[in-house]
């Protein structure tokens, strides 16, 4: 019994309509009789109104019955009209049809659509039908033709909404996997850009494609990704986040070990470094593996600007991440245990502010952080027109009211606000939300042991980061293990002519560019004579 008929149970005292129908639906292969095949299709699809069946009469005496089946809304109606219906109804060869070679003649001489395939199993028929193909059945032939007519309404290519850049390409991925792979093909015009496709999800049959550059990507990493994708056994894949959680190396960590992006230029740049891109139909976010810790602080614009500008901005991002991680914990530690580390004038001012506050610094920071997280989440879920206004006004009003009510001190409001702003400077949302979670652990450590607690949690975090792997590649490379030649594009971004090698642990071919690529001054037109005097171009 084929898998798509399993799990269907009859109610108590309910019998099949007929023994023939029950036996037909239990067959794995397509039947000879067209009417039986159409009955099975209607039964399986529940007589759904969007499943269109068009019956045609062909042959010299119009004695060969043919049916065209497709699902309305996910097909290109113009392709069906021009390349299937018109070709089959007006073709000169249609009178030569007979039951023996009807499908062959339709496929070879009548159907002008590009991709045509044949099969004889119900599983293949329903898979093609629900993917947007058009099925052709002929009475008396236990086979079916599938014509690629995928289409329907899709979103046009627009600007990225999550990874904004001032300089660089503006186009972003869409929900169509064919469009997404084509956007990368337009950038990397080489036959070495290889794609492998598969369908994942017992019910959704979601198209998943992974892409890599043959000769640059590490074959062991490619094989590992292929193996993990094939092992997935789940009923549905609705977004690339499903794939990410099912193939990642370690689940019990707040840090992301697979990178995601909706920019084609970012995917192309990572493919050139030897990484593998995973496309999932129905989402504009493409997964990139293996991923390194420092990769989440890099922006596409870093490689389009001069190296000194890119380096300074990247260092600023690292500083902002550190502030978003430990700023509230540092304030709690200073005001609770280490007042002697602050200048006397400042600590007196802070003490005067906190004189009327009834809570300790840890509770004060915890209340403000939770309040801000509530405002941020509410601003995201609210309608776009009022979300930003509510979040900003709410933060100002609540912060001012809390200070006037002596619930929190003004200094704490400043620290929490600066922490929130700093968290938005991280290019990757996944890494930024990790800092939002770990921040509370640092606050607990600061409230318990002061700076010793902060240092203890920081060491634990570093040890945890060094233990992580992304498809076998150390997460903290090239720092741990330390690879000096790959440190030219980490916290700093040196000029392009110095980046001669790709990441050693990721790429199989580490040579990126040749030598003698440094800056060169124009050759002087003035020739120097043997006596040291300069001569002009007149040959003197």
N, C-alpha and C positions, 0 to 999 in steps of 0.2 A: 504494500500500500504506500503511495507516495506521501511525502511529509506534509503536503498542503491539505490532505484529507484527514490527517491524524488529529485527534482531539475533538472531533465532531461526534457528539453523542446524541442519541435519540432519547426523547422524553419517555417516561414510563407509559407503556401500552401504545407507543407510537411505532408504526411499521413503515418500511419504505413503500413508496407509491407503487413500485413494481419491482419484480426480481431483476428485470433487464436493466432498469435504471440503477439499481444498487450495484450490479456487476459492472456496468459501464463506468461508474464513478470510482470504482476500485481499481480500474486498469491504470497502469503506469504510462502506457503509450497511447498516442493519438489514434482514434478509430478511423475506419474507412468511411462511414456514413457521415455526411456533412451535418445532417439534422441532429444526430447523436452528439457530435462534437459541439455544436452550438448550444445544445441543452446542457452539456457539462459546463461550458463557459458561463452560461446564465446562472446555473446552480451555484457554481463556485463564487461568482461575483455578487450573488444575491439579487440578481436582476437590477443591478445598479443603473440609474438613469444616465450616468455619464459614459457607460460602456456602449459604444455605437457599433451596430452590426449592419453592414450594407451588403445585400445579396445581389449578385449579377448573373446573367445568363450568357454563356459563351459557347463557342463551338459552331460548326457549320449549320447545324439545325437548332442551335440554342438549347442543346440538351445537356450541357455541362454546367452544373451549378457551382458558383464561386462565391465566397464571402470574404469581406474585408472587415476586420475588427480593430478598433482603436479606442482609447480612452480620451474623451473630450477634455481639453484644458491643458494637457501635458504634451500635446502633439502640435506640429506645425500644419495647420489646416491647408495652407497654400501648397505645401509640398505634397500632401495627399491628393489634392485636387489636380495639380499639374503633372506630377510624376507618377501617380498611381492610377487614379480613376480615368483621366483623359487618355493615358497611354494604353490602358487595358481595354477601354471601350471603343477606341478609334483605331487601334493597331490593325494592320493588314493581315497579321498572322493569326488573329484570334479565331478565324474559321478553320485553321489547321489543328486546333487543339483536339486531343483525345485524352482519355483517362490515364493512359500510360505515361505520357510525357508532358502533361499539362503544366505541372509546376516548373519543369525545366525550361519550357518555352516561355512561360511568364517571366521567369527570372532572367533568362538570357536575352530575350528580344523585346519584351514589353515594358518591364519596370526600368525606368530611367533614373531612379534614385541611387545614391552612391553605395551605401553599405547594405548588402542583402545576404542573409544566411538562412539555412534550412535546418530543421530538427524534427524529431519524431516523439519527443517526450513532453508530457504536460508541464513538468517543472520548468523546462526551458521556455515553453509558450507563455506561461503566466509571468515569468521573470521578464521576458521581453515586452509583453503587453503593458505591465505596470511601470516599465522604465520609459515608456513613451514611444515604443516602436509600433508599427502597424502590422498586423498578422493577416496573411492570405491563406485561406483554406479552400481546397477543391474537393468536390464530392467524389468519392471513390479512391482517394489518395490518402494513405495514413501518414502524411507529412504536412508540415506547415512552413510557410515562408515568413521571414521577419524582415521588414524594411525599416531602416533607421529614419524616423520622422520626428525625432525629439524636438520639442519647441515649447510653446506656451509663453506666458508673460514672465519676464525676468526683469530684475532691477538693473538700470544702466550703470555704467562705471562712473563713480563719483569720487570726491576727495575723502581721504581717510579722516575718520572722526576720533580715533583714539591715539594716533601717532602723527601729530602735526609737525610740519617742518616749514621753515621760512624759504629755504632753498632746496630744490630737489623735485622729483616727479610728484605729481599730485594725484595720479590715479591710484585707486585701491581695489582690492578684490571684491567680488560680488558673491552671491549664493550659488552661482553656477560653476560647477567644477570644470567644465569645458572652457569657459571664459577665463578662469583663473590660471589654468595651465597654459593657455594661449598668451596671457599677459607675460608670463615668464619666458615663453618661447620667443617672444618679440625682443626680449633683452639678450638672451643667450642663444645666438644663432649658430649652433654646432650640433652635428649628429651625435656627439658624445653625451648629450643631455638625454638620459634614459628615464622612461616612465614604466612603472608596473602597476596595474590596476587589479582590484579585487572587490568583491561585494561582501560586506560585513553586516550582520544582523539577520536573524532568522525571519523576521517579519518585515522590517523596513528595506532590506536588501540595499543598504546604502553604498554608493560608489565611493571607494577610497583609493587614492592613487598616491604612491610615493615616488619622488623624483630625486635624481642625483646625477652628477657628472662622472661618467665612467673615466677612470684614469686619475681622478683627483680624490674622489671619496674612498674611504677605507672599506674594502670589501667585507671585512669582518663586522664592521658596524652595519653595513647594508644588510648582510645576512641575518644579523641579530634583530634588526627592525622587521625584516620580512618574516622571521620566525615568530616574533611577538604578535604581529598583526594577524597571522594565520591562526594563532592559538585563541583569538578572541571568540567566545561563544556566548552571545547575548541576543536578546530578541530585537533590540532597537538601538540604533545609533542616530541621535538627533543633532549632535553638534560635535565639533572636534574635541571638546572637553571630555566626552565619553572616551575617546581614543586615548587622550593624554593620561587619564586616570587608570586605564587598563594596561598600558605598556610602560609606565614609568618604573624606574628601578626601586624606589622606596616611597611608600605612602606616608609613613609616620614622620613627616617633616613639614614645617611651614614654608620651606623654600621651594620655589618651582624648579624642577629639573628638566623641563622641556619648554623651549621658548615658543611664543606664538606671535604672529604679526599679520596685519592685513595690507602690507605694502609689498608690491612685486619687486621693487629694487632691494629691499631688505632680504627677501628670499634669494634673489640672484647673488647678492654679496655673500651670503652664507653658503650657498652652493659652491661658489668659487673657493671657499675655505675648506671644502670637503664634507660639509654637513649634508643631511638628507632632509627634504621637505615632504610633509605629509598633507595632502589635500583631502578634504572631506566634503562631499556634496551637501549643499544646504547651509553652508556657513562661510563667511568671508575670512575667517581666521585660519591661517595655515600654521601647522606645527613644524618646528625645526629642532632636529636632534643630531648629535648630542649638544647639550647646552652647558655653558660654563657660568660661574657666578658673576664674573666681570662683564659678561655679555649683556646682562640685564641693565647695565648702566650706560650702555652705548646707544647712541641715536644714529639714524641714517644721515642726519645732517653733519655729524662729526667728520664724515669722509668727503663731504662736498665743500667744506670750509678749509681755510689754511690750518696747518698743523698746530700753530701756537694758539689760535682762537679755539680750536677743537679741544686742545689739551686743557686750557683754562676752564672751559665750560664743563668738561668731564670731571675735573677735580672739584668744581663747585657742586656737581651732582653727588659726588662721594661725601662731601662735607654736609650737604643737606640730608643725605640718608643717615649719617651719623647723628645729626641734630634730631631728626625725627625719631631716632631709636632711643637716645639716652638723655635728651634734654629734660623731660619731667623727672626722670630718676635722679639726675644730677641735682636739680633744685631740691628735691625731697631730701637727698643725702646731705646737702650743704646746710639746709635750715634745721635738720634734725640732729646731725652728729658732728658736723665739721664747720661750725660757725667761725672758727679761727682762721679758715682759709679765705674768708671774704673780708675785704676792707671794712674797717670799723664803721665808717659813715654809711656804707651800703647795708651792712647787717643791721644797723640801728634803724634805718628806714624800713627795711623789710619787717623787723620785729614790731615797729610801730603800726604797720599795716595789718599785721596778723594779731594784734592785741585783742581785737574784738571778734576774731574768728573762733568759733567754738570747736572746730575740728583740727586734728593733727594734719600735717602737710600731706601725708599719704592719702588720707580720706579726701582731702581737698582736691588733690590732683586726680584721684580716681573719679570723683564726681564730675569734674570738668571734662575729663577725657571721654567718659561714657556719654555725657551730654553732647559733646561735639560729634561723636560717632553717630548718635541718634539723628542729629541735624544733617549730617552728611548723607546718611542712608535715606532720610526722608526727602532730601533735595533731589536724590537720584530717582526715586520712585514717583515723585510728583509729576504732574504734566510739565512739559518742557517750558511752557510760557511762564509759569510761576515758580518752578522748582528752584532756580538760582536765586530769585528774589526772596523767597521764603527762607532759604538756608542762610543768606547773608543777613537779612533783617533779624531772623531768629537768633543768630549768634550775637549780634550787637545788643539786641534788647535783653536777652537772657544774661549775657555777660555783665552788662551795666546794672541790671536789677540784682544780680547775685552779689556784686560788689557793694551796692547800696544797702542790701539786706545783711551784710557782714557774714555771708555764707562762705565766700572765698575772698582772697586778697587780690588787689590789682596786679601784683607781680605774678601770681599764678595764672591769671587771665592772659598776661603777655606771653608767658612761657608756653601755655597750651596753644595759643594762636600761632606763635612762631613754629611750634612743632607741626601743626596742621598744614601750614603753608609749605614747610620744608618737605612734607610727605608728598606733595604734588609735584616736586621737582624730579622724582624718579621716573625715568621714561617708561618703565614696565609697571603696569598696574599690579601684576602678580607679586612682584618684589615689594612694591609699596604696601600692599595689604599684609604681607608677611611682617614688615616692620611695625605695622599697627598692632599686630597680635603680640609680637615679642616685646613691645614697649611695656606692656603690663607686667611681664616677668621681671624686667629691669626695675620697675617701680617697686615691686615686692622685695627684690634684693636690696634696693636702696633703703627701704623702710625698715629692713631687718638688720642689716650689717653696715649700712652706709656705703662708702666707696668700695669697701672690701666686697660687699655683695654685688656691686656693679661689675667689678673686675672678675669675680667668680663666675657670674653669668656670662660675661663676655668670653672668658676662656672656654666655658662649656659650649658656647655658640661656635667658636672657632674650631673646636675639636669635632663638633657635629658636622660643620661644613666640610672639614677635611675628610670625614668618613663617607660623604655622599659620593655617588657615582651617577653618571648619565650615560647609559648604554656602555658601561665599562670604563668610561673616560673619567678621571678624577675631576670632581666638581670645582675644585679650587686651582686647577691648572691655569696658567703656568707658574703659580706661586707655590703650590704644594701638589706635586713635585715641582721644584724650581727649575724652569727652563729659561735661561737668560736670553736666548735668541728670539723667544716668543713674547718677551716683555715689552716689545716696542709698540704694542697696541693693547695696553691694559689701562692703567690709571692715566697714562699719557698716550698720545697718538703722535708718533714721529712722522716726518715727511714720507710721502709715498715712495720716494726713491730709496728709502732705507728698509721698507717692508718687503724684503726679498724672499721671505719664507712664510709658508702657511703654518698654522698650528700643527706641531709635530705629532701630537697624540690623536689628532682627528683626521688629518689628510694623509693619503698614501703617497702623493706627489707633493713634496714640500717646497719645490722651487716655484716661486710666483713670478719673478721677473729677472731679467739679466742684469749684469753688472754695468757700470758706467751710465747709470740713470740719474746722476745727480745734476744739480743746476749748472748751466754752462753760460759763460759770457760770450757775446758775439765775437767772432774772430776779427782781430784788428786788421784794417786794410793798409796800415802803415808798416812798411818793411824796414827793418833795422839793418844798416850797413855793417860791414865787418869792423869799421872804426868806431862803431857805437852811435853814429849820427842817424837820426831818423830821416827816411826818404819818403817821398810821396809816391803816388801811383803812376808817375810819369816814367818810372824805370830808372831814375837817377840813383 
